[in-house]
């Protein structure tokens, strides 16, 4: 049985959500490096993130399901599609970690120097088309 990595995650929440979705469709999944990254988030870069793996014969089916999930528009509390305020696109990254402010940039530099997890960043949405960041 050969396992193929189909997606890599920064946190175990997203990995388990996708794993549950794939297992619901009959695809056997395995999560690798979850414990190490959960214990120390700085290991995320070293280990290459938390990896979701499936058996080789299920790769095509899993990628089809992931593609369907990624191509679904994000919606707000009123079940309306979230659009970019700049270009109107519905092609959006959710939970994008932005460091464009001076405070966030300083926090990243400090975390690099002290070898700690970044204490500050803004979580925004980002348009895949024009690259603008916004809060919805």
Buried (B, 14 or more C-beta within 10 A) or exposed (E): EEBBBBBBBBBBEBBBEBBEBBEEEEBEBEBBBBEBBEEEBEBBEEBEBBBBBBBEEBBEBBBEBBEEEEEEEBEEEEEEEBBBEEEEBBBBBEEBBBBEEEEBEEBBEEBEEEEEEBEBBBEBBBBEEEEBBBEB
